[in-house]
């Protein structure tokens, strides 16, 4: 019943197998985005569609399930129109001939108003709906299961209240008694279903309701997924209901635990009822008590087997880019790898053989060696037969994507720690010399725990990409990827706070309760960051090709300088199309591009690294005016000493002149709105461009935390890729080179 891409026929067949295994007995077909279910409800199914629907009905009956076909005509039906009523009957007669014996007519999520013809024919909106539902019910021969979804389908939609709603009263009084009425609880998505609440609606509807539970529905927020157990519904409620349906996650594979635990809930209630009949049950009988945590543990154990599907021995699953835009999955023998090319366009094309080999060698000594990531290969091997997810990783996955009103333990700890670390960052600030050392140690200990969970999220992302079945991967990946990226930024922010460079100017970010924002754990982490209200920095579609590569973003260390200098020299050579043959000093390019920031304001320098070492950096200047003065008094004299005339380096004086021009003045009008500046560099073999976005966001978070309200970036107008990248992140062109007296374009962004 969700909004979004409907499931495939094959997925529904798998669903029927699950349901049979867990003793669930009813399937309702009602995807809102099936055009002939809702928007084009008047149109009959084609012969091909008939065949698919008949197959589903037969398959469900074979599994012992009741197939309920639903129709949603409420958006544009004219209740008093005999033509519309005939079309409705024609559609349901067609489905009935396919073998369906249970039906539902849904009037949820529609306008309450009636057209002029209906206003003249019916005394109220409820009377119009009831009239049509009763006639259709009789037309179908009063089937044993016929469901009616009212427009007021939960307590919060009732006016003025459940017990005093004229609409519900009319439905309860006039709807034929054997028609079941759908209800979602006190709200559209109810935290709990209480006996008292259901008793109230039962008295108004004059029959027990049939609950259509939205506990795990996620179609209202594209950044949330619910993998937690069926919870907040006591098995004793079964005596108050005609039935219970669970509206699932849009992503099919995400519903294993919800449906597994629903089956446990149902069987527990049934056993409890049997126990009471035998005189064995009672309030204190724990044997038949439903425990969500125990049900979750059982479901997790079973799901571990479902998640993994080992490849044939000696095979690799490779993701190949075709024509630069289309992805295909190919299973190959290792001996066949030489027969294909997996080189990503523009990936490694600028890397000299020696530089690539050097980065490969670093894998064995890098801090990521102990993680589950794999060495870099051209184009990126997507799946190389790693071990399946561990139980602790699956528990982490579920805990981070738990339930609408509740996070799992790992997520709760993550949010609590980030809040505490922000509020107490003064304990490690360089300006706070008076605090007791044990307090600083407490901060660093709690920070270590926070960083550890962020690293577990990164490892989880890598393992999901490389250790689960393809179908599971593509259902779960957008959510794991999104959380991985937010955790990358949050981890970099806490590392930066630990350096003691914050002034606390804008540290608290958005002052609002986190649960009013969309995005689940990822959204709440985002809103705890100083830059969190800028959603365009966090909300982007995932890459076409998932990669299991591990990334880290952290503050710059002095030992990174040589590697960063090597990186920008490599990028410069790639931009020129060939290695620079002039005998220039090896530091020349690095001194021009990175030197001033790394020397004068290293606290605003962030490094991106993967399993092979440093692969990107972003450098910031919080106050350009004061920085320019320091460059003139400190940096340029040092450069003139380092590169004196007649040193034998052919282009050193030319680059030195370019350094002088780089320190040119910017207009006051620019610096008034955009007092800060940044420079972004990254190697071309970053298949997942989102990590570059995270790198930039980490710097913007630090600048915002120390009071900056705007940042700009200068670049060449021919650098279309960089211009497009920054534009998508909210940067706008401010001035062109004419105003700067040099060839360049300035893009700015308010913080």
Secondary structure, DSSP 8 states (H G I E B T S, - for coil): --SSS---HHHHHHHHHHHHHTT--EEEE--TT-TTTTTTTTS---HHHHHHHHHHHHHHHHTT-EEEEEE--TTT--TT-HHHHHHHHHHHHHHHHTT--EEEEE--S------HHHHHH-SSHHHHHHHHHHHHHHHTT--SEEEEE-SS-SGGGSSS-TTT-HHHHHHHHHS-TTSEEEE--SSSS-S-B-HHHHHHHHHHHTS-EEEEE-TT--TT-TT----S---SB-GGGGGGEEEEEE---SSGGGGHHHHHHHHHHHHHHHHHHHHHHTT---TT-GGG---HHHHHHHHHHHHHHHH-----TTEEEEEEEETTTEEEEEEEEGGGGGGS----TTSSTT--HHHHHHHHHGGGGSGGGGSS-----TT--SB-------HHHHHHHHHHS-BTTB--HHHHHHHHHHHHHHHTGGGG-TT--SS-HHHHHHHHHHHHHHHHHHHHHHHHHHHHHHHS-HHHHHHHHHHHHHHHHHHHHHHHHHHHHHTT----TTTT---S-GGGSSSHHHHHHHHTSTTTT-GGGT-----SS-----EEEEE--GGGHHHHHHHHHHHHHHHHTS---S---TTHHHIIIIIHHHHH-GGGEEEEEETTEEEEEEEEES-HHHHHHHIIIIIHHHHHHHT-SSSS-TTHHHHHHHHHHHT----HHHHHH--EEEEEEE-TT-S-THHHHHHHHHHHHHHHHTT--EEEEEE-TT-HHHHHHHHHTT-EEEEEHHHHTSS-EEEEEE-
